[in-house]
């Protein structure tokens, strides 16, 4: 399906939060907190407004993608640091999923990130969803998480060739992702009640999130 992609406007805020809630509800855990993340991210200093996009179809907003600043630091020299960017969440209303909307948002935002001269994008996600966009395992670039481990889900897209070559790195995401669960629970009370329940995707997420490369 063909969608129109543009920057998020203030009038989209609530709609985007509702889309995010619908997209993630019961996906990884019973309920979700991604809509709260979207809500607080916009006011965080790491938020990148130029890379905040929505997708619309027939004048209806159906998806969104948001970016934050992040960085990698040389594992041997804390003064050697490279500023990069990360995205997430990427949300699409369930009835429009698997129709290329998420891919369109990712492709468009990568193109815009390159135009803004960002050097790399690092995310955490399922390789099946992102390798088709050029992402590779962080292990291929010797980029670990902040604890020195190589998560299965840590993925890298170089926008500047050989940017990471010759060093070992540790990735640090924005602290906006360190969500207060109590605040998220309170925020969710401002939405229509939804039933929290178990789905098999939660078990898949639990396995993937504990998988590391050696």
FIVEXMAR-188784 format. One line per field, with one value per atom (N, C-alpha, C): residue in three letters; x, y, z; residue number from 0; atom name; chain. Coordinates in pm, whole numbers, always signed. Layout:
resn: (Ala; ...) $
c1: (X; ...) $
c2: (Y; ...) $
c3: (Z; ...) $
resi: (NUM; ...) $
name: (CA; ...) $
chain: (A; ...) $
This chain:
resn: (Unk; Unk; Unk; Unk; Unk; Unk; Unk; Unk; Unk; Unk; Unk; Unk; Unk; Unk; Unk; Unk; Unk; Unk; Unk; Unk; Unk; Unk; Unk; Unk; Unk; Unk; Unk; Unk; Unk; Unk; Unk; Unk; Unk; Unk; Unk; Unk; Unk; Unk; Unk; Unk; Unk; Unk; Unk; Unk; Unk; Unk; Unk; Unk; Unk; Unk; Unk; Unk; Unk; Unk; Unk; Unk; Unk; Unk; Unk; Unk; Unk; Unk; Unk; Unk; Unk; Unk; Unk; Unk; Unk; Unk; Unk; Unk; Unk; Unk; Unk; Unk; Unk; Unk; Unk; Unk; Unk; Unk; Unk; Unk; Unk; Unk; Unk; Unk; Unk; Unk; Unk; Unk; Unk; Unk; Unk; Unk; Unk; Unk; Unk; Unk; Unk; Unk; Unk; Unk; Unk; Unk; Unk; Unk; Unk; Unk; Unk; Unk; Unk; Unk; Unk; Unk; Unk; Unk; Unk; Unk; Unk; Unk; Unk; Unk; Unk; Unk; Unk; Unk; Unk; Unk; Unk; Unk; Unk; Unk; Unk; Unk; Unk; Unk; Unk; Unk; Unk; Unk; Unk; Unk; Unk; Unk; Unk; Unk; Unk; Unk; Unk; Unk; Unk; Unk; Unk; Unk; Unk; Unk; Unk; Unk; Unk; Unk; Unk; Unk; Unk; Unk; Unk; Unk; Unk; Unk; Unk; Unk; Unk; Unk; Unk; Unk; Unk; Unk; Unk; Unk; Unk; Unk; Unk; Unk; Unk; Unk; Unk; Unk; Unk; Unk; Unk; Unk; Unk; Unk; Unk; Unk; Unk; Unk; Unk; Unk; Unk; Unk; Unk; Unk; Unk; Unk; Unk; Unk; Unk; Unk; Unk; Unk; Unk; Unk; Unk; Unk; Unk; Unk; Unk; Unk; Unk; Unk; Unk; Unk; Unk; Unk; Unk; Unk; Unk; Unk; Unk; Unk; Unk; Unk; Unk; Unk; Unk; Unk; Unk; Unk; Unk; Unk; Unk; Unk; Unk; Unk; Unk; Unk; Unk; Unk; Unk; Unk; Unk; Unk; Unk; Unk; Unk; Unk; Unk; Unk; Unk; Unk; Unk; Unk; Unk; Unk; Unk; Unk; Unk; Unk; Unk; Unk; Unk; Unk; Unk; Unk; Unk; Unk; Unk; Unk; Unk; Unk; Unk; Unk; Unk; Unk; Unk; Unk; Unk; Unk; Unk; Unk; Unk; Unk; Unk; Unk; Unk; Unk; Unk; Unk; Unk; Unk; Unk; Unk; Unk; Unk; Unk; Unk; Unk; Unk; Unk; Unk; Unk; Unk; Unk; Unk; Unk; Unk; Unk; Unk; Unk; Unk; Unk; Unk; Unk; Unk; Unk; Unk; Unk; Unk; Unk; Unk; Unk; Unk; Unk; Unk; Unk; Unk; Unk; Unk; Unk; Unk; Unk; Unk; Unk; Unk; Unk; Unk; Unk; Unk; Unk; Unk; Unk; Unk; Unk; Unk; Unk; Unk; Unk; Unk; Unk; Unk; Unk; Unk; Unk; Unk; Unk; Unk; Unk; Unk; Unk; Unk; Unk; Unk; Unk; Unk; Unk; Unk; Unk; Unk; Unk; Unk; Unk; Unk; Unk; Unk; Unk; Unk; Unk; Unk; Unk; Unk; Unk; Unk; Unk; Unk; Unk; Unk; Unk; Unk; Unk; Unk; Unk; Unk; Unk; Unk; Unk; Unk; Unk; Unk; Unk; Unk; Unk; Unk; Unk; Unk; Unk; Unk; Unk; Unk; Unk; Unk; Unk; Unk; Unk; Unk; Unk; Unk; Unk; Unk; Unk; Unk; Unk; Unk; Unk; Unk; Unk; Unk; Unk; Unk; Unk; Unk; Unk; Unk; Unk; Unk; Unk; Unk; Unk; Unk; Unk; Unk; Unk; Unk; Unk; Unk; Unk; Unk; Unk; Unk; Unk; Unk; Unk; Unk; Unk; Unk; Unk; Unk; Unk; Unk; Unk; Unk; Unk; Unk; Unk; Unk; Unk; Unk; Unk; Unk; Unk; Unk; Unk; Unk; Unk; Unk; Unk; Unk; Unk; Unk; Unk; Unk; Unk; Unk; Unk; Unk; Unk; Unk; Unk; Unk; Unk; Unk; Unk; Unk; Unk; Unk; Unk; Unk; Unk; Unk; Unk; Unk; Unk; Unk; Unk; Unk; Unk; Unk; Unk; Unk; Unk; Unk; Unk; Unk; Unk; Unk; Unk; Unk; Unk; Unk; Unk; Unk; Unk; Unk; Unk; Unk; Unk; Unk; Unk; Unk; Unk; Unk; Unk; Unk; Unk; Unk; Unk; Unk; Unk; Unk; Unk; Unk; Unk; Unk; Unk; Unk; Unk; Unk; Unk; Unk; Unk; Unk; Unk; Unk; Unk; Unk; Unk; Unk; Unk; Unk; Unk; Unk; Unk; Unk; Unk; Unk; Unk; Unk; Unk; Unk; Unk; Unk; Unk; Unk; Unk; Unk; Unk; Unk; Unk; Unk; Unk; Unk; Unk; Unk; Unk; Unk; Unk; Unk; Unk; Unk; Unk; Unk; Unk; Unk; Unk; Unk; Unk; Unk; Unk; Unk; Unk; Unk; Unk; Unk; Unk; Unk; Unk; Unk; Unk; Unk; Unk; Unk; Unk; Unk; Unk; Unk; Unk; Unk; Unk; Unk; Unk; Unk; Unk; Unk; Unk; Unk; Unk; Unk; Unk; Unk; Unk; Unk) $
c1: (+84; +0; +88; +40; +115; +71; +168; +138; +211; +163; +228; +304; +430; +513; +550; +530; +561; +605; +657; +693; +567; +581; +470; +439; +312; +267; +213; +204; +154; +13; -64; -201; -206; -90; -84; -52; -11; +47; -41; -163; -251; -277; -298; -323; -203; -84; +37; +50; +17; +21; -79; -197; -297; -253; -192; -141; -34; +56; +164; +108; +10; -53; -118; -190; -256; -152; -43; +59; +132; +153; +237; +160; +30; -45; -37; +12; +29; +130; +208; +303; +425; +488; +610; +588; +490; +451; +300; +234; +93; +77; -4; -13; +103; +145; +264; +293; +413; +447; +505; +504; +562; +490; +359; +286; +329; +366; +419; +558; +638; +770; +757; +665; +641; +604; +521; +473; +588; +679; +788; +907; +919; +1036; +1041; +926; +923; +987; +983; +1039; +1179; +1233; +1366; +1475; +1586; +1693; +1754; +1740; +1795; +1702; +1582; +1483; +1527; +1507; +1544; +1416; +1370; +1244; +1242; +1356; +1361; +1341; +1362; +1347; +1225; +1129; +1004; +896; +859; +770; +643; +538; +415; +385; +315; +266; +115; +61; -85; -135; -256; -321; -464; -497; -628; -658; -559; -569; -584; -553; -558; -417; -370; -239; -246; -157; -162; -29; +75; +204; +299; +405; +504; +639; +743; +878; +943; +1022; +1084; +1231; +1315; +1459; +1511; +1618; +1689; +1839; +1911; +2057; +2106; +2216; +2283; +2432; +2509; +2653; +2721; +2841; +2928; +3058; +3120; +3246; +3348; +3470; +3580; +3594; +3594; +3604; +3737; +3838; +3970; +4001; +3922; +3950; +3818; +3781; +3652; +3642; +3754; +3752; +3726; +3729; +3704; +3557; +3478; +3333; +3279; +3177; +3111; +2962; +2909; +2765; +2693; +2589; +2508; +2362; +2273; +2130; +2065; +1948; +1872; +1724; +1651; +1507; +1429; +1306; +1215; +1136; +1009; +938; +902; +881; +818; +681; +577; +442; +353; +273; +173; +45; -67; -194; -206; -251; -255; -323; -429; -501; -423; -316; -234; -94; -71; +60; +79; +208; +247; +203; +195; +162; +266; +382; +491; +497; +408; +404; +527; +559; +678; +804; +814; +931; +943; +831; +833; +884; +840; +887; +1037; +1083; +1225; +1309; +1270; +1345; +1350; +1237; +1232; +1320; +1313; +1390; +1540; +1579; +1721; +1772; +1694; +1731; +1747; +1656; +1663; +1781; +1810; +1924; +2055; +2065; +2185; +2196; +2083; +2084; +2128; +2102; +2143; +2284; +2351; +2491; +2511; +2410; +2431; +2516; +2598; +2700; +2657; +2564; +2521; +2392; +2320; +2199; +2217; +2194; +2198; +2064; +2008; +1878; +1881; +1776; +1753; +1621; +1626; +1506; +1531; +1427; +1438; +1507; +1617; +1687; +1597; +1497; +1406; +1342; +1318; +1249; +1343; +1472; +1561; +1679; +1716; +1827; +1795; +1668; +1629; +1652; +1673; +1703; +1853; +1934; +2078; +2143; +2063; +2119; +2192; +2299; +2378; +2399; +2444; +2471; +2578; +2559; +2660; +2794; +2791; +2915; +3005; +2945; +3024; +3105; +3065; +3134; +3208; +3210; +3271; +3207; +3075; +2998; +2916; +2945; +2872; +2771; +2692; +2609; +2697; +2638; +2716; +2784; +2738; +2797; +2904; +2931; +3033; +2983; +2850; +2791; +2740; +2716; +2669; +2528; +2426; +2289; +2253; +2178; +2124; +2047; +1984; +1894; +1961; +2090; +2158; +2207; +2153; +2174; +2229; +2313; +2386; +2369; +2349; +2352; +2453; +2564; +2662; +2612; +2611; +2580; +2709; +2816; +2951; +3036; +3083; +3154; +3277; +3291; +3406; +3419; +3310; +3311; +3367; +3335; +3372; +3497; +3556; +3666; +3788; +3844; +3970; +3960; +3838; +3819; +3710; +3705; +3595; +3514; +3380; +3293; +3190; +3136; +3020; +2911; +2792; +2677; +2601; +2560; +2480; +2358; +2240; +2117; +2079; +1984; +1934; +1868; +1882; +1819; +1667; +1613; +1467; +1403; +1480; +1426; +1418; +1475; +1468; +1336; +1231; +1095; +1061; +993; +938; +807; +802; +680; +557; +575; +459; +402; +491; +445; +375; +428; +366; +227; +213; +84; -19; +24; -65; -106; -10; -40; -143; -134; -224; -370; -390; -526; -603; -531; -595; -646; -635; -681; -796; -865; -973; -915; -984; -932; -915; -804; -778; -732; -765; -731; -587; -514; -378; -386; -311; -314; -184; -166; -47; -66; +41; +45; +180; +186; +310; +425; +392; +498; +576; +515; +584; +694; +668; +770; +884; +850; +952; +1042; +981; +1057; +1146; +1094; +1171; +1296; +1281; +1395; +1496; +1447; +1537; +1612; +1543; +1605; +1712; +1717; +1820; +1925; +1921; +2015; +2134; +2254; +2376; +2467; +2547; +2644; +2778; +2851; +2982; +3093) $
c2: (-119; +0; +124; +230; +355; +448; +497; +587; +718; +820; +951; +962; +1003; +1016; +1163; +1209; +1348; +1354; +1471; +1489; +1491; +1440; +1443; +1588; +1621; +1751; +1736; +1845; +1840; +1782; +1810; +1758; +1606; +1545; +1399; +1328; +1401; +1338; +1227; +1260; +1161; +1043; +1071; +965; +870; +926; +844; +758; +814; +736; +621; +647; +542; +434; +476; +380; +291; +353; +279; +179; +221; +131; +12; +37; -71; -166; -111; -192; -285; -240; -315; -387; -365; -421; -575; -630; -774; -838; -760; -816; -876; -798; -843; -881; -815; -842; -821; -868; -833; -681; -622; -477; -422; -299; -241; -106; -53; +81; +169; +119; +195; +327; +331; +458; +563; +519; +612; +660; +570; +608; +717; +698; +799; +933; +927; +1048; +1128; +1060; +1130; +1159; +1086; +1101; +1239; +1291; +1418; +1534; +1529; +1637; +1606; +1494; +1454; +1521; +1560; +1625; +1538; +1406; +1317; +1299; +1348; +1332; +1410; +1349; +1413; +1444; +1568; +1606; +1591; +1615; +1606; +1464; +1366; +1227; +1162; +1245; +1198; +1201; +1082; +1074; +994; +1032; +954; +912; +801; +754; +765; +817; +829; +761; +711; +645; +698; +754; +815; +914; +998; +1106; +1058; +930; +875; +834; +883; +845; +701; +616; +473; +418; +501; +452; +564; +530; +632; +569; +652; +613; +732; +703; +809; +775; +878; +861; +938; +885; +955; +950; +1040; +1037; +923; +863; +760; +769; +677; +684; +551; +538; +425; +484; +409; +453; +340; +377; +282; +202; +70; -15; +2; +56; +74; +219; +311; +454; +529; +564; +630; +767; +825; +956; +947; +825; +803; +763; +855; +838; +880; +811; +848; +865; +979; +1004; +939; +865; +798; +821; +748; +762; +624; +621; +497; +527; +428; +448; +345; +379; +293; +377; +350; +243; +278; +173; +183; +118; +193; +143; +154; +51; +51; -10; +52; -4; -149; -239; -382; -413; -343; -374; -333; -254; -213; -275; -366; -430; -531; -560; -654; -607; -476; -418; -316; -316; -230; -94; -67; +65; +88; -11; +1; +14; -65; -57; +79; +136; +268; +373; +364; +457; +442; +319; +295; +345; +311; +355; +507; +571; +717; +781; +729; +789; +766; +653; +629; +729; +751; +849; +988; +1026; +1158; +1165; +1056; +1053; +1073; +1013; +1031; +1175; +1236; +1376; +1469; +1428; +1506; +1471; +1384; +1346; +1267; +1192; +1101; +984; +930; +834; +689; +659; +519; +514; +404; +377; +243; +242; +118; +101; -18; -46; -181; -208; -341; -391; -502; -554; -691; -751; -884; -875; -948; -941; -963; -1047; -1075; -947; -851; -729; -623; -633; -522; -555; -682; -716; -680; -685; -650; -502; -422; -280; -250; -356; -338; -351; -373; -388; -522; -520; -640; -655; -773; -797; -702; -653; -564; -635; -768; -845; -827; -806; -787; -658; -566; -437; -426; -534; -534; -428; -422; -330; -414; -401; -473; -380; -434; -348; -286; -209; -138; -231; -358; -456; -541; -513; -589; -717; -738; -855; -821; -924; -905; -964; -884; -935; -975; -1082; -1126; -1013; -929; -826; -692; -678; -550; -543; -448; -440; -304; -306; -185; -161; -35; +9; +124; +98; +204; +295; +424; +522; +583; +566; +605; +478; +439; +311; +302; +186; +156; +249; +305; +398; +334; +209; +143; +56; +51; -41; -14; -123; -114; -95; -90; -70; -162; -176; -243; -137; -149; -43; -96; -2; -30; +70; +16; +98; +146; +273; +331; +400; +354; +417; +533; +612; +725; +674; +750; +708; +727; +783; +794; +656; +555; +419; +351; +414; +359; +403; +339; +381; +344; +436; +411; +333; +206; +126; +181; +242; +299; +419; +503; +618; +572; +466; +412; +358; +292; +237; +348; +456; +569; +635; +649; +710; +628; +497; +410; +426; +477; +496; +603; +682; +787; +734; +602; +540; +443; +404; +306; +177; +117; -7; -119; -191; -307; -422; -542; -658; -700; -717; -770; -922; -983; -1127; -1181; -1312; -1376; -1410; -1388; -1432; -1500; -1589; -1663; -1570; -1453; -1358; -1310; -1315; -1275; -1374; -1503; -1604; -1592; -1564; -1542; -1425; -1317; -1200; -1232; -1308; -1345; -1424; -1516; -1596; -1508; -1427; -1342; -1240; -1185; -1081; -1137; -1269; -1331; -1405; -1384; -1454; -1364; -1420; -1345; -1422; -1350; -1410; -1420; -1525; -1546; -1499) $
c3: (+0; +0; +0; -62; -72; +40; +114; +225; +206; +274; +277; +409; +400; +520; +539; +661; +696; +841; +881; +1021; +1109; +1228; +1323; +1361; +1369; +1417; +1558; +1630; +1767; +1772; +1669; +1664; +1648; +1613; +1598; +1729; +1831; +1950; +2008; +2038; +2101; +2008; +1881; +1783; +1777; +1775; +1769; +1895; +2009; +2133; +2130; +2074; +2062; +1963; +1852; +1754; +1818; +1891; +1956; +2056; +2131; +2229; +2159; +2051; +1979; +1918; +1868; +1801; +1897; +2021; +2114; +2225; +2234; +2345; +2345; +2455; +2475; +2380; +2309; +2213; +2282; +2369; +2437; +2583; +2643; +2782; +2789; +2894; +2909; +2920; +2835; +2827; +2746; +2773; +2710; +2775; +2752; +2800; +2690; +2565; +2455; +2429; +2454; +2433; +2535; +2654; +2754; +2711; +2656; +2605; +2499; +2404; +2301; +2366; +2467; +2534; +2597; +2665; +2734; +2643; +2534; +2447; +2382; +2345; +2271; +2348; +2480; +2562; +2613; +2574; +2623; +2537; +2596; +2519; +2410; +2419; +2316; +2197; +2207; +2099; +1975; +1857; +1730; +1653; +1662; +1600; +1449; +1383; +1237; +1187; +1275; +1235; +1301; +1333; +1393; +1285; +1236; +1120; +1148; +1077; +1076; +932; +920; +791; +790; +683; +672; +545; +554; +442; +434; +320; +301; +413; +442; +542; +685; +709; +844; +886; +1001; +1051; +1099; +1047; +1079; +1132; +1133; +1181; +1215; +1288; +1326; +1357; +1353; +1391; +1462; +1566; +1645; +1669; +1671; +1688; +1809; +1867; +1974; +1947; +2012; +2008; +2096; +2056; +2135; +2102; +2155; +2126; +2152; +2094; +2127; +2182; +2273; +2331; +2317; +2288; +2274; +2404; +2393; +2511; +2584; +2513; +2573; +2609; +2558; +2578; +2590; +2713; +2737; +2673; +2633; +2568; +2418; +2366; +2222; +2206; +2157; +2153; +2018; +1969; +1844; +1870; +1835; +1847; +1730; +1760; +1659; +1692; +1626; +1654; +1663; +1724; +1740; +1715; +1665; +1652; +1732; +1756; +1831; +1929; +1941; +1870; +1726; +1648; +1516; +1532; +1504; +1532; +1409; +1387; +1280; +1337; +1311; +1355; +1307; +1394; +1358; +1225; +1191; +1067; +941; +959; +845; +847; +940; +948; +835; +806; +700; +562; +547; +416; +372; +439; +397; +462; +557; +620; +707; +791; +875; +792; +687; +599; +533; +493; +431; +530; +654; +757; +781; +788; +812; +695; +573; +456; +446; +467; +459; +566; +687; +796; +778; +722; +694; +591; +488; +385; +446; +533; +597; +695; +763; +854; +778; +663; +579; +532; +498; +455; +567; +691; +808; +855; +778; +804; +933; +975; +1087; +1038; +1127; +1087; +1095; +1185; +1202; +1281; +1264; +1340; +1412; +1541; +1617; +1689; +1678; +1737; +1808; +1883; +1936; +1881; +1810; +1748; +1689; +1636; +1577; +1441; +1420; +1291; +1170; +1184; +1072; +1019; +1107; +1067; +1009; +1040; +1008; +917; +906; +817; +672; +635; +498; +468; +573; +555; +567; +570; +573; +710; +814; +948; +960; +1039; +1065; +1215; +1254; +1395; +1446; +1567; +1627; +1643; +1654; +1668; +1547; +1430; +1308; +1313; +1398; +1411; +1545; +1620; +1753; +1844; +1836; +1922; +2019; +2146; +2249; +2315; +2407; +2489; +2598; +2686; +2788; +2887; +2890; +2981; +2913; +2786; +2715; +2650; +2646; +2584; +2444; +2363; +2226; +2212; +2239; +2228; +2085; +2074; +1945; +1877; +1956; +1903; +1874; +1906; +1885; +1741; +1666; +1522; +1480; +1376; +1335; +1186; +1151; +1012; +1000; +933; +909; +797; +823; +719; +665; +740; +697; +697; +582; +567; +656; +720; +806; +925; +966; +1079; +1206; +1228; +1353; +1342; +1224; +1196; +1284; +1336; +1407; +1557; +1611; +1754; +1806; +1936; +2004; +2077; +2069; +2117; +2215; +2295; +2380; +2345; +2324; +2285; +2408; +2403; +2512; +2450; +2488; +2439; +2529; +2484; +2563; +2690; +2797; +2923; +2921; +2814; +2804; +2802; +2760; +2752; +2889; +2991; +3126; +3190; +3151; +3186; +3331; +3397; +3530; +3512; +3552; +3529; +3598; +3713; +3784; +3709; +3656; +3577; +3450; +3389; +3268; +3297; +3411; +3451; +3474; +3537; +3562; +3430; +3339; +3210; +3133; +3142; +3068; +3113; +3232; +3282; +3205; +3124; +3044; +2910; +2890; +2767; +2796; +2690; +2705; +2764; +2861; +2922; +2819; +2833; +2749; +2838; +2800; +2881; +2858; +2967; +2960; +2958; +2865; +2858; +2797; +2809; +2755; +2608; +2528; +2389; +2365; +2269; +2244; +2206; +2149; +2111; +2233; +2349; +2471; +2507; +2483; +2508; +2406; +2281; +2179; +2219; +2266; +2307; +2427; +2520; +2639; +2599; +2504; +2458; +2386; +2291; +2212; +2298; +2397; +2479; +2571; +2588; +2672; +2590; +2457; +2368; +2337; +2349; +2325; +2231; +2151; +2062; +2133; +2105; +2166; +2071) $
resi: (0; 0; 0; 1; 1; 1; 2; 2; 2; 3; 3; 3; 4; 4; 4; 5; 5; 5; 6; 6; 6; 7; 7; 7; 8; 8; 8; 9; 9; 9; 10; 10; 10; 11; 11; 11; 12; 12; 12; 13; 13; 13; 14; 14; 14; 15; 15; 15; 16; 16; 16; 17; 17; 17; 18; 18; 18; 19; 19; 19; 20; 20; 20; 21; 21; 21; 22; 22; 22; 23; 23; 23; 24; 24; 24; 25; 25; 25; 26; 26; 26; 27; 27; 27; 28; 28; 28; 29; 29; 29; 30; 30; 30; 31; 31; 31; 32; 32; 32; 33; 33; 33; 34; 34; 34; 35; 35; 35; 36; 36; 36; 37; 37; 37; 38; 38; 38; 39; 39; 39; 40; 40; 40; 41; 41; 41; 42; 42; 42; 43; 43; 43; 44; 44; 44; 45; 45; 45; 46; 46; 46; 47; 47; 47; 48; 48; 48; 49; 49; 49; 50; 50; 50; 51; 51; 51; 52; 52; 52; 53; 53; 53; 54; 54; 54; 55; 55; 55; 56; 56; 56; 57; 57; 57; 58; 58; 58; 59; 59; 59; 60; 60; 60; 61; 61; 61; 62; 62; 62; 63; 63; 63; 64; 64; 64; 65; 65; 65; 66; 66; 66; 67; 67; 67; 68; 68; 68; 69; 69; 69; 70; 70; 70; 71; 71; 71; 72; 72; 72; 73; 73; 73; 74; 74; 74; 75; 75; 75; 76; 76; 76; 77; 77; 77; 78; 78; 78; 79; 79; 79; 80; 80; 80; 81; 81; 81; 82; 82; 82; 83; 83; 83; 84; 84; 84; 85; 85; 85; 86; 86; 86; 87; 87; 87; 88; 88; 88; 89; 89; 89; 90; 90; 90; 91; 91; 91; 92; 92; 92; 93; 93; 93; 94; 94; 94; 95; 95; 95; 96; 96; 96; 97; 97; 97; 98; 98; 98; 99; 99; 99; 100; 100; 100; 101; 101; 101; 102; 102; 102; 103; 103; 103; 104; 104; 104; 105; 105; 105; 106; 106; 106; 107; 107; 107; 108; 108; 108; 109; 109; 109; 110; 110; 110; 111; 111; 111; 112; 112; 112; 113; 113; 113; 114; 114; 114; 115; 115; 115; 116; 116; 116; 117; 117; 117; 118; 118; 118; 119; 119; 119; 120; 120; 120; 121; 121; 121; 122; 122; 122; 123; 123; 123; 124; 124; 124; 125; 125; 125; 126; 126; 126; 127; 127; 127; 128; 128; 128; 129; 129; 129; 130; 130; 130; 131; 131; 131; 132; 132; 132; 133; 133; 133; 134; 134; 134; 135; 135; 135; 136; 136; 136; 137; 137; 137; 138; 138; 138; 139; 139; 139; 140; 140; 140; 141; 141; 141; 142; 142; 142; 143; 143; 143; 144; 144; 144; 145; 145; 145; 146; 146; 146; 147; 147; 147; 148; 148; 148; 149; 149; 149; 150; 150; 150; 151; 151; 151; 152; 152; 152; 153; 153; 153; 154; 154; 154; 155; 155; 155; 156; 156; 156; 157; 157; 157; 158; 158; 158; 159; 159; 159; 160; 160; 160; 161; 161; 161; 162; 162; 162; 163; 163; 163; 164; 164; 164; 165; 165; 165; 166; 166; 166; 167; 167; 167; 168; 168; 168; 169; 169; 169; 170; 170; 170; 171; 171; 171; 172; 172; 172; 173; 173; 173; 174; 174; 174; 175; 175; 175; 176; 176; 176; 177; 177; 177; 178; 178; 178; 179; 179; 179; 180; 180; 180; 181; 181; 181; 182; 182; 182; 183; 183; 183; 184; 184; 184; 185; 185; 185; 186; 186; 186; 187; 187; 187; 188; 188; 188; 189; 189; 189; 190; 190; 190; 191; 191; 191; 192; 192; 192; 193; 193; 193; 194; 194; 194; 195; 195; 195; 196; 196; 196; 197; 197; 197; 198; 198; 198; 199; 199; 199; 200; 200; 200; 201; 201; 201; 202; 202; 202; 203; 203; 203; 204; 204; 204; 205; 205; 205; 206; 206; 206; 207; 207; 207; 208; 208; 208; 209; 209; 209; 210; 210; 210; 211; 211; 211; 212; 212; 212; 213; 213; 213) $
name: (N; CA; C; N; CA; C; N; CA; C; N; CA; C; N; CA; C; N; CA; C; N; CA; C; N; CA; C; N; CA; C; N; CA; C; N; CA; C; N; CA; C; N; CA; C; N; CA; C; N; CA; C; N; CA; C; N; CA; C; N; CA; C; N; CA; C; N; CA; C; N; CA; C; N; CA; C; N; CA; C; N; CA; C; N; CA; C; N; CA; C; N; CA; C; N; CA; C; N; CA; C; N; CA; C; N; CA; C; N; CA; C; N; CA; C; N; CA; C; N; CA; C; N; CA; C; N; CA; C; N; CA; C; N; CA; C; N; CA; C; N; CA; C; N; CA; C; N; CA; C; N; CA; C; N; CA; C; N; CA; C; N; CA; C; N; CA; C; N; CA; C; N; CA; C; N; CA; C; N; CA; C; N; CA; C; N; CA; C; N; CA; C; N; CA; C; N; CA; C; N; CA; C; N; CA; C; N; CA; C; N; CA; C; N; CA; C; N; CA; C; N; CA; C; N; CA; C; N; CA; C; N; CA; C; N; CA; C; N; CA; C; N; CA; C; N; CA; C; N; CA; C; N; CA; C; N; CA; C; N; CA; C; N; CA; C; N; CA; C; N; CA; C; N; CA; C; N; CA; C; N; CA; C; N; CA; C; N; CA; C; N; CA; C; N; CA; C; N; CA; C; N; CA; C; N; CA; C; N; CA; C; N; CA; C; N; CA; C; N; CA; C; N; CA; C; N; CA; C; N; CA; C; N; CA; C; N; CA; C; N; CA; C; N; CA; C; N; CA; C; N; CA; C; N; CA; C; N; CA; C; N; CA; C; N; CA; C; N; CA; C; N; CA; C; N; CA; C; N; CA; C; N; CA; C; N; CA; C; N; CA; C; N; CA; C; N; CA; C; N; CA; C; N; CA; C; N; CA; C; N; CA; C; N; CA; C; N; CA; C; N; CA; C; N; CA; C; N; CA; C; N; CA; C; N; CA; C; N; CA; C; N; CA; C; N; CA; C; N; CA; C; N; CA; C; N; CA; C; N; CA; C; N; CA; C; N; CA; C; N; CA; C; N; CA; C; N; CA; C; N; CA; C; N; CA; C; N; CA; C; N; CA; C; N; CA; C; N; CA; C; N; CA; C; N; CA; C; N; CA; C; N; CA; C; N; CA; C; N; CA; C; N; CA; C; N; CA; C; N; CA; C; N; CA; C; N; CA; C; N; CA; C; N; CA; C; N; CA; C; N; CA; C; N; CA; C; N; CA; C; N; CA; C; N; CA; C; N; CA; C; N; CA; C; N; CA; C; N; CA; C; N; CA; C; N; CA; C; N; CA; C; N; CA; C; N; CA; C; N; CA; C; N; CA; C; N; CA; C; N; CA; C; N; CA; C; N; CA; C; N; CA; C; N; CA; C; N; CA; C; N; CA; C; N; CA; C; N; CA; C; N; CA; C; N; CA; C; N; CA; C; N; CA; C; N; CA; C; N; CA; C; N; CA; C; N; CA; C; N; CA; C; N; CA; C; N; CA; C; N; CA; C; N; CA; C; N; CA; C; N; CA; C; N; CA; C; N; CA; C; N; CA; C; N; CA; C; N; CA; C; N; CA; C; N; CA; C; N; CA; C; N; CA; C; N; CA; C; N; CA; C; N; CA; C; N; CA; C; N; CA; C; N; CA; C; N; CA; C) $
chain: (A; A; A; A; A; A; A; A; A; A; A; A; A; A; A; A; A; A; A; A; A; A; A; A; A; A; A; A; A; A; A; A; A; A; A; A; A; A; A; A; A; A; A; A; A; A; A; A; A; A; A; A; A; A; A; A; A; A; A; A; A; A; A; A; A; A; A; A; A; A; A; A; A; A; A; A; A; A; A; A; A; A; A; A; A; A; A; A; A; A; A; A; A; A; A; A; A; A; A; A; A; A; A; A; A; A; A; A; A; A; A; A; A; A; A; A; A; A; A; A; A; A; A; A; A; A; A; A; A; A; A; A; A; A; A; A; A; A; A; A; A; A; A; A; A; A; A; A; A; A; A; A; A; A; A; A; A; A; A; A; A; A; A; A; A; A; A; A; A; A; A; A; A; A; A; A; A; A; A; A; A; A; A; A; A; A; A; A; A; A; A; A; A; A; A; A; A; A; A; A; A; A; A; A; A; A; A; A; A; A; A; A; A; A; A; A; A; A; A; A; A; A; A; A; A; A; A; A; A; A; A; A; A; A; A; A; A; A; A; A; A; A; A; A; A; A; A; A; A; A; A; A; A; A; A; A; A; A; A; A; A; A; A; A; A; A; A; A; A; A; A; A; A; A; A; A; A; A; A; A; A; A; A; A; A; A; A; A; A; A; A; A; A; A; A; A; A; A; A; A; A; A; A; A; A; A; A; A; A; A; A; A; A; A; A; A; A; A; A; A; A; A; A; A; A; A; A; A; A; A; A; A; A; A; A; A; A; A; A; A; A; A; A; A; A; A; A; A; A; A; A; A; A; A; A; A; A; A; A; A; A; A; A; A; A; A; A; A; A; A; A; A; A; A; A; A; A; A; A; A; A; A; A; A; A; A; A; A; A; A; A; A; A; A; A; A; A; A; A; A; A; A; A; A; A; A; A; A; A; A; A; A; A; A; A; A; A; A; A; A; A; A; A; A; A; A; A; A; A; A; A; A; A; A; A; A; A; A; A; A; A; A; A; A; A; A; A; A; A; A; A; A; A; A; A; A; A; A; A; A; A; A; A; A; A; A; A; A; A; A; A; A; A; A; A; A; A; A; A; A; A; A; A; A; A; A; A; A; A; A; A; A; A; A; A; A; A; A; A; A; A; A; A; A; A; A; A; A; A; A; A; A; A; A; A; A; A; A; A; A; A; A; A; A; A; A; A; A; A; A; A; A; A; A; A; A; A; A; A; A; A; A; A; A; A; A; A; A; A; A; A; A; A; A; A; A; A; A; A; A; A; A; A; A; A; A; A; A; A; A; A; A; A; A; A; A; A; A; A; A; A; A; A; A; A; A; A; A; A; A; A; A; A; A; A; A; A; A; A; A; A; A; A; A; A; A; A; A; A; A; A; A; A; A; A; A; A; A; A; A; A; A; A; A; A; A; A; A; A; A; A; A; A; A; A; A; A; A; A; A; A; A) $
